[in-house]
């Protein structure tokens, strides 16, 4: 079992602050059972603490079906989204690739 809050906090280490976020827990095929966690743009410290408090739960990040979905937008223009392989899941840091010199 993995704690969603601790996993996200670990993934955010040494990255820019969160701009906004949308996370969903549940399976694609059971959308009525899904819970959505939101952190809006221009949030304050109280909102951020409440967001992390809501994410303080355990879920199965091991092999099987993916349970946690979402995107975390960061203030530097990069983002985190969920990586998944055969049900094993994690947060993956993404950024725009550099433009190749031949098309500049």
Secondary structure, 3 states (H helix, E strand, C coil): CEEHHHHHHHHHCCCCCEEEEEEEECCHHHHHHCEEEEECCCCCHHHHHHHHHHCCCEECCCCCCCCEEEEEEECCCCEEEEEEECCEEEEEEECCCCCCHHHC
